[in-house]
């Protein structure tokens, strides 16, 4: 499975979300192989990942992506919001976590 974190330029905030997701997966003892990467909004296409984590302000810019695979985040620094989104995906995909 692959997660892609998206921001306007593909550098700062998307990388921060990527690191937060990696920490969440490590803390939850997820053993399933999940790749996490980051990208800019303009380069993102539906075939790049299974799930896309995006700042809510960019929702319109990613409207071409499958809506059910886009996670719009109200805050890119709220670890609880990111964790809830990640856990929901893990549960939906039947991936074990603590």
MMTF fields as JSON, N, C-alpha, C and O atoms, coordinates in Angstrom:
{
  "mmtfVersion": "1.0.0",
  "mmtfProducer": "UNKNOWN",
  "numBonds": 391,
  "numAtoms": 392,
  "numGroups": 98,
  "numChains": 1,
  "numModels": 1,
  "chainsPerModel": [1],
  "groupsPerChain": [98],
  "chainIdList": ["A"],
  "bondAtomList": [4, 2, 8, 6, 12, 10, 16, 14, 20, 18, 24, 22, 28, 26, 32, 30, 36, 34, 40, 38, 44, 42, 48, 46, 52, 50, 56, 54, 60, 58, 64, 62, 68, 66, 72, 70, 76, 74, 80, 78, 84, 82, 88, 86, 92, 90, 96, 94, 100, 98, 104, 102, 108, 106, 112, 110, 116, 114, 120, 118, 124, 122, 128, 126, 132, 130, 136, 134, 140, 138, 144, 142, 148, 146, 152, 150, 156, 154, 160, 158, 164, 162, 168, 166, 172, 170, 176, 174, 180, 178, 184, 182, 188, 186, 192, 190, 196, 194, 200, 198, 204, 202, 208, 206, 212, 210, 216, 214, 220, 218, 224, 222, 228, 226, 232, 230, 236, 234, 240, 238, 244, 242, 248, 246, 252, 250, 256, 254, 260, 258, 264, 262, 268, 266, 272, 270, 276, 274, 280, 278, 284, 282, 288, 286, 292, 290, 296, 294, 300, 298, 304, 302, 308, 306, 312, 310, 316, 314, 320, 318, 324, 322, 328, 326, 332, 330, 336, 334, 340, 338, 344, 342, 348, 346, 352, 350, 356, 354, 360, 358, 364, 362, 368, 366, 372, 370, 376, 374, 380, 378, 384, 382, 388, 386],
  "bondOrderList": [1, 1, 1, 1, 1, 1, 1, 1, 1, 1, 1, 1, 1, 1, 1, 1, 1, 1, 1, 1, 1, 1, 1, 1, 1, 1, 1, 1, 1, 1, 1, 1, 1, 1, 1, 1, 1, 1, 1, 1, 1, 1, 1, 1, 1, 1, 1, 1, 1, 1, 1, 1, 1, 1, 1, 1, 1, 1, 1, 1, 1, 1, 1, 1, 1, 1, 1, 1, 1, 1, 1, 1, 1, 1, 1, 1, 1, 1, 1, 1, 1, 1, 1, 1, 1, 1, 1, 1, 1, 1, 1, 1, 1, 1, 1, 1, 1],
  "groupList": [{"groupName": "UNK", "atomNameList": ["N", "CA", "C", "O"], "elementList": ["N", "C", "C", "O"], "formalChargeList": [0, 0, 0, 0], "bondAtomList": [1, 0, 2, 1, 3, 2], "bondOrderList": [1, 1, 2], "singleLetterCode": "X", "chemCompType": "L-PEPTIDE LINKING"}],
  "groupTypeList": [0, 0, 0, 0, 0, 0, 0, 0, 0, 0, 0, 0, 0, 0, 0, 0, 0, 0, 0, 0, 0, 0, 0, 0, 0, 0, 0, 0, 0, 0, 0, 0, 0, 0, 0, 0, 0, 0, 0, 0, 0, 0, 0, 0, 0, 0, 0, 0, 0, 0, 0, 0, 0, 0, 0, 0, 0, 0, 0, 0, 0, 0, 0, 0, 0, 0, 0, 0, 0, 0, 0, 0, 0, 0, 0, 0, 0, 0, 0, 0, 0, 0, 0, 0, 0, 0, 0, 0, 0, 0, 0, 0, 0, 0, 0, 0, 0, 0],
  "groupIdList": [1, 2, 3, 4, 5, 6, 7, 8, 9, 10, 11, 12, 13, 14, 15, 16, 17, 18, 19, 20, 21, 22, 23, 24, 25, 26, 27, 28, 29, 30, 31, 32, 33, 34, 35, 36, 37, 38, 39, 40, 41, 42, 43, 44, 45, 46, 47, 48, 49, 50, 51, 52, 53, 54, 55, 56, 57, 58, 59, 60, 61, 62, 63, 64, 65, 66, 67, 68, 69, 70, 71, 72, 73, 74, 75, 76, 77, 78, 79, 80, 81, 82, 83, 84, 85, 86, 87, 88, 89, 90, 91, 92, 93, 94, 95, 96, 97, 98],
  "secStructList": [7, 3, 3, 3, 3, 3, 3, 1, 1, 1, 1, 2, 2, 2, 2, 2, 2, 2, 2, 2, 2, 2, 2, 2, 2, 2, 2, 6, 6, 7, 7, 1, 7, 7, 3, 3, 3, 3, 3, 3, 4, 4, 4, 7, 7, 4, 4, 4, 7, 1, 3, 3, 3, 3, 3, 4, 4, 4, 6, 4, 4, 4, 6, 6, 1, 7, 4, 4, 4, 3, 3, 3, 3, 1, 7, 6, 6, 7, 2, 2, 2, 2, 2, 2, 2, 2, 2, 2, 2, 2, 2, 2, 6, 6, 7, 7, 7, 7],
  "xCoordList": [0.845, 0.0, 0.893, 2.005, 0.397, 1.173, 0.315, -0.824, 0.898, 0.301, 1.12, 2.345, 0.443, 1.12, 0.617, -0.584, 1.562, 1.242, 1.472, 2.528, 0.478, 0.505, 0.393, -0.426, 1.243, 1.103, 1.338, 1.572, 1.278, 1.385, 2.69, 2.678, 3.812, 5.111, 5.752, 6.733, 5.215, 5.756, 7.003, 7.74, 7.245, 8.472, 8.194, 8.282, 7.866, 7.801, 6.681, 6.917, 5.46, 4.353, 4.028, 3.65, 4.162, 3.889, 4.931, 4.609, 6.171, 7.222, 6.956, 7.192, 6.465, 6.144, 5.029, 5.107, 3.987, 2.902, 3.437, 3.05, 4.319, 4.939, 5.645, 5.458, 6.446, 7.162, 6.191, 6.408, 5.122, 4.125, 3.446, 3.246, 3.094, 2.457, 3.414, 3.012, 4.671, 5.66, 5.771, 5.819, 5.81, 5.873, 4.624, 4.717, 3.467, 2.207, 2.219, 1.849, 2.641, 2.702, 3.692, 3.425, 4.836, 5.837, 5.296, 5.445, 4.667, 4.117, 2.976, 2.747, 2.267, 1.142, 1.588, 0.76, 2.902, 3.473, 2.87, 2.575, 2.694, 2.158, 3.278, 4.349, 3.021, 4.028, 3.787, 4.682, 2.583, 2.259, 3.161, 3.44, 3.614, 4.466, 3.621, 2.766, 3.889, 3.213, 4.289, 5.11, 4.272, 5.214, 4.583, 3.401, 5.373, 4.873, 5.816, 7.035, 5.245, 6.04, 5.324, 4.211, 5.961, 5.336, 5.534, 6.474, 4.617, 4.632, 3.921, 3.232, 4.119, 3.39, 2.046, 1.875, 1.11, -0.254, -0.325, -1.138, 0.498, 0.449, 0.94, 0.564, 1.769, 2.338, 1.563, 1.889, 0.555, -0.153, -1.216, -2.058, -1.152, -2.168, -2.676, -2.014, -3.836, -4.503, -3.701, -3.887, -2.815, -2.051, -0.813, -0.098, -0.552, 0.651, 0.536, 1.553, -0.688, -0.839, -2.218, -3.119, -2.346, -3.642, -4.459, -5.683, -3.77, -4.434, -3.605, -2.376, -4.313, -3.672, -4.039, -5.22, -3.036, -3.226, -2.953, -1.852, -3.976, -3.921, -4.456, -5.433, -3.815, -4.343, -5.723, -5.904, -6.682, -8.065, -8.189, -9.103, -7.285, -7.352, -7.044, -7.321, -6.478, -6.157, -7.182, -6.947, -8.303, -9.328, -9.762, -9.91, -9.964, -10.384, -9.289, -9.583, -8.033, -6.902, -6.718, -6.105, -7.246, -7.117, -8.455, -8.64, -9.374, -10.718, -10.726, -11.713, -9.644, -9.574, -9.203, -9.34, -8.737, -8.396, -9.668, -10.646, -9.662, -10.846, -11.171, -10.358, -12.344, -12.745, -12.592, -12.199, -12.9, -12.828, -11.397, -11.183, -10.427, -9.02, -8.277, -7.073, -8.992, -8.385, -8.77, -9.948, -7.758, -7.983, -7.631, -6.463, -8.654, -8.44, -8.183, -9.019, -7.037, -6.64, -6.89, -6.45, -7.597, -7.845, -6.568, -6.353, -5.722, -4.458, -3.35, -3.455, -2.314, -1.198, -0.301, 0.558, -0.49, 0.347, -0.375, 0.226, -1.66, -2.452, -2.251, -2.871, -1.38, -1.064, -2.293, -2.428, -3.19, -4.401, -5.293, -5.857, -5.425, -6.232, -5.61, -6.308, -4.297, -3.602, -3.714, -3.97, -3.523, -3.607, -5.001, -5.123, -6.039, -7.401, -7.622, -8.255, -7.104, -7.253, -6.488, -6.996, -5.268, -4.461, -5.124, -5.209, -5.591, -6.241, -7.504, -7.792, -8.251, -9.458, -9.105, -9.782, -8.043, -7.585, -7.142, -7.513, -6.349, -5.868, -7.037, -7.033, -8.029, -9.203, -9.96, -10.354, -10.159, -10.872, -10.142, -10.77, -8.824, -8.001, -7.669, -6.916, -8.22, -7.976, -6.479, -5.957, -5.815, -4.391, -4.267, -4.774, -3.593, -3.436, -2.601, -1.596, -3.058, -2.317, -2.691, -3.742, -1.8, -2.059, -2.953, -3.28],
  "yCoordList": [-1.164, 0.0, 1.23, 1.204, 2.303, 3.536, 4.723, 4.87, 5.577, 6.844, 7.945, 7.853, 8.985, 10.139, 11.384, 11.645, 12.145, 13.388, 14.536, 14.63, 15.398, 16.421, 17.816, 18.069, 18.713, 20.13, 20.944, 20.38, 22.23, 23.097, 22.878, 22.704, 22.888, 22.776, 21.399, 21.119, 20.539, 19.194, 19.103, 18.12, 20.111, 20.122, 20.085, 19.023, 21.206, 21.33, 20.602, 19.619, 21.067, 20.517, 19.084, 18.292, 18.732, 17.339, 16.399, 15.27, 16.856, 16.038, 15.878, 14.811, 16.942, 16.875, 15.859, 15.073, 15.871, 14.901, 13.488, 12.557, 13.328, 12.027, 11.504, 10.349, 12.341, 11.922, 11.587, 10.621, 12.373, 12.09, 10.746, 9.976, 10.459, 9.17, 8.02, 6.997, 8.183, 7.129, 6.87, 5.717, 7.932, 7.778, 7.09, 6.235, 7.457, 6.842, 5.346, 4.536, 4.982, 3.561, 2.799, 1.667, 3.418, 2.772, 2.581, 1.507, 3.618, 3.544, 2.53, 1.942, 2.327, 1.385, -0.033, -0.936, -0.225, -1.535, -2.169, -3.364, -1.361, -1.854, -2.603, -2.048, -3.856, -4.666, -4.764, -5.143, -4.424, -4.405, -3.38, -2.316, -3.709, -2.772, -1.624, -1.82, -0.427, 0.78, 1.789, 2.176, 2.199, 3.199, 4.572, 4.757, 5.529, 6.89, 7.826, 7.746, 8.7, 9.663, 10.999, 11.103, 12.023, 13.338, 13.922, 13.574, 14.823, 15.379, 16.723, 17.104, 17.433, 18.68, 18.386, 17.357, 19.281, 19.07, 18.96, 18.197, 19.698, 19.698, 18.418, 18.116, 17.665, 16.431, 15.186, 14.086, 15.339, 14.19, 13.658, 14.4, 12.35, 11.663, 10.468, 10.006, 9.981, 8.917, 7.628, 6.849, 7.384, 6.142, 6.178, 5.181, 7.296, 7.424, 6.806, 6.519, 6.596, 6.071, 5.47, 5.636, 4.76, 4.213, 5.243, 5.291, 6.076, 7.11, 8.381, 8.343, 9.519, 10.819, 11.685, 11.887, 12.193, 13.088, 14.507, 14.823, 15.359, 16.68, 17.727, 17.485, 18.89, 20.013, 20.352, 20.415, 20.568, 20.813, 22.005, 22.043, 22.968, 24.137, 23.778, 24.565, 22.605, 22.157, 21.165, 20.524, 21.04, 20.087, 20.258, 19.272, 21.469, 21.733, 21.335, 20.847, 21.543, 21.245, 19.745, 19.342, 18.913, 17.458, 16.809, 15.612, 17.583, 17.068, 15.972, 15.248, 15.841, 14.769, 13.419, 12.383, 13.424, 12.171, 11.512, 12.2, 10.176, 9.486, 9.974, 9.835, 10.537, 11.172, 10.242, 10.683, 8.96, 8.008, 7.689, 7.05, 8.123, 7.862, 9.126, 9.085, 10.238, 11.511, 11.822, 11.821, 12.088, 12.464, 13.948, 14.327, 14.775, 16.209, 16.517, 16.236, 17.088, 17.391, 18.865, 19.748, 19.116, 20.496, 21.13, 22.334, 20.304, 20.792, 19.796, 18.615, 20.265, 19.384, 19.079, 18.2, 19.791, 19.562, 18.856, 18.571, 18.572, 17.903, 16.393, 15.733, 15.865, 14.436, 13.578, 12.496, 14.044, 13.27, 13.142, 12.076, 14.22, 14.167, 13.208, 12.404, 13.303, 12.417, 10.972, 10.076, 10.741, 9.384, 8.794, 7.63, 9.571, 9.079, 8.681, 7.663, 9.48, 9.171, 7.906, 7.058, 7.777, 6.592, 5.348, 4.325, 5.419, 4.261, 3.853, 2.664, 4.83, 4.517, 3.74, 2.775, 4.166, 3.444, 2.039, 1.072, 1.921, 0.606, -0.322, -1.496, 0.22, -0.59, -1.008, -2.167, -0.069, -0.377, -1.405, -2.183, -1.41, -2.334, -3.601, -4.446, -3.74, -4.89, -5.083, -6.196, -3.982, -4.012, -3.866, -2.911, -4.816, -4.847, -3.671, -3.291, -3.096, -2.03, -1.997, -2.495, -1.396, -1.262, -0.083, 0.189],
  "zCoordList": [0.0, 0.0, 0.0, 0.526, -0.592, -0.653, -0.254, -0.696, 0.605, 0.996, 0.335, 0.256, -0.139, -0.703, 0.011, 0.072, 0.549, 1.242, 0.259, -0.368, 0.134, -0.905, -0.296, 0.588, -0.796, -0.457, -1.727, -2.796, -1.611, -2.777, -3.54, -4.758, -2.823, -3.499, -3.387, -4.076, -2.531, -2.389, -1.535, -1.613, -0.727, 0.067, 1.57, 2.187, 2.152, 3.606, 4.295, 4.997, 4.107, 4.895, 4.511, 5.375, 3.25, 2.867, 3.461, 3.831, 3.553, 4.166, 5.659, 6.226, 6.295, 7.722, 7.971, 8.915, 7.123, 7.256, 7.03, 7.737, 6.055, 5.789, 7.04, 7.421, 7.673, 8.879, 10.007, 10.739, 10.158, 11.193, 10.952, 11.892, 9.712, 9.403, 9.686, 10.24, 9.311, 9.577, 11.074, 11.502, 11.871, 13.327, 13.869, 14.75, 13.352, 13.786, 13.485, 14.335, 12.281, 11.912, 12.781, 13.184, 13.072, 13.932, 15.338, 15.92, 15.89, 17.247, 17.338, 18.395, 16.237, 16.22, 15.871, 15.749, 15.709, 15.403, 14.15, 14.126, 13.123, 11.855, 11.133, 10.888, 10.799, 10.119, 8.618, 7.862, 8.195, 6.768, 6.076, 6.629, 4.867, 4.146, 3.582, 2.719, 4.098, 3.629, 3.259, 4.09, 2.025, 1.537, 1.688, 1.395, 2.144, 2.313, 1.564, 1.715, 0.768, 0.013, 0.039, 0.553, -0.514, -0.587, -1.98, -2.695, -2.346, -3.695, -3.707, -2.761, -4.829, -5.009, -5.661, -6.314, -5.482, -5.951, -7.475, -7.996, -8.185, -9.64, -10.289, -11.421, -9.596, -10.145, -9.749, -10.197, -8.928, -8.371, -9.321, -9.826, -9.548, -10.345, -9.544, -8.615, -9.905, -9.149, -9.072, -8.138, -10.03, -10.037, -9.134, -9.039, -8.478, -7.657, -6.27, -5.637, -5.789, -4.426, -4.24, -5.062, -3.119, -2.735, -1.959, -2.081, -1.153, -0.366, -0.414, -0.455, -0.409, -0.534, 0.67, 0.954, 1.373, 2.511, 2.028, 1.577, 2.13, 1.519, 2.485, 3.193, 2.511, 3.265, 2.707, 1.491, 3.58, 3.163, 2.211, 1.387, 2.317, 1.429, -0.022, -0.926, -0.249, -1.605, -2.148, -3.173, -1.473, -1.881, -3.32, -4.042, -3.744, -5.125, -6.113, -7.204, -5.733, -6.625, -6.855, -7.843, -5.945, -6.095, -6.433, -6.211, -6.962, -7.241, -8.302, -8.431, -9.059, -10.06, -9.447, -10.098, -8.207, -7.524, -7.0, -6.705, -6.882, -6.348, -4.934, -4.02, -4.767, -3.506, -2.304, -1.224, -2.486, -1.371, -0.952, 0.078, -1.73, -1.405, -0.966, -0.715, -0.876, -0.475, 0.964, 1.321, 1.78, 3.17, 3.281, 3.203, 3.462, 3.605, 5.076, 5.934, 5.353, 6.724, 7.033, 6.297, 8.123, 8.549, 9.084, 8.943, 9.701, 10.261, 9.945, 10.277, 9.317, 8.967, 10.16, 10.078, 11.264, 12.435, 13.573, 14.609, 13.387, 14.42, 14.301, 13.467, 15.147, 15.09, 15.363, 14.793, 16.227, 16.528, 15.299, 15.051, 14.528, 13.307, 12.294, 11.676, 12.13, 11.191, 11.654, 10.849, 12.955, 13.499, 13.284, 12.903, 13.52, 13.32, 11.863, 11.584, 10.94, 9.508, 9.143, 8.408, 9.654, 9.37, 9.949, 9.27, 11.183, 11.81, 11.058, 10.923, 10.574, 9.806, 8.542, 8.187, 7.87, 6.672, 7.044, 6.379, 8.104, 8.529, 8.848, 8.48, 9.533, 9.869, 8.605, 8.468, 7.69, 6.443, 5.595, 4.877, 5.677, 4.901, 5.687, 5.204, 6.885, 7.77, 8.054, 7.993, 8.362, 8.716, 10.22, 10.808, 10.831, 12.27, 12.775, 12.174, 13.919, 14.571, 16.042, 16.446, 16.842, 18.301, 18.575, 19.731]
}
